[in-house]
Amino acid sequence: MYRTLGVSRRYARRALRELQDHYDDLLDEAIAAGLDEADAAQDAHARLGNASLIAEATMTRENLITCQALSLANGGGVLRWGVSACLGATITAGLLLFMHAAIVVTP
């Protein structure tokens, strides 16, 4: 759920906590103003606005999109490059270990 829009989990959790905090503050204000809990909740929702639209607007900001999401959006090029680099490094390390063993074993 957190990564559907390409934003890091940490940022998504923080944004959700902040949104919940704002809602709780608005709820407390409405109760302090004399509304019962049901009316206060309705008032808080109305004052906060549509949570889905707020979340979508926040989570689609380009400066918050993760590198992984960008690589997948660009056809996975960055992801393929990363996998290729790791695979190449693994093969190189294996060859070096094999050569080292061959040199040490050979008198």
Helices and strands as residue ranges (DSSP letters): H 9-32, H 37-48, H 51-59, G 62-64, H 67-73, H 77-105
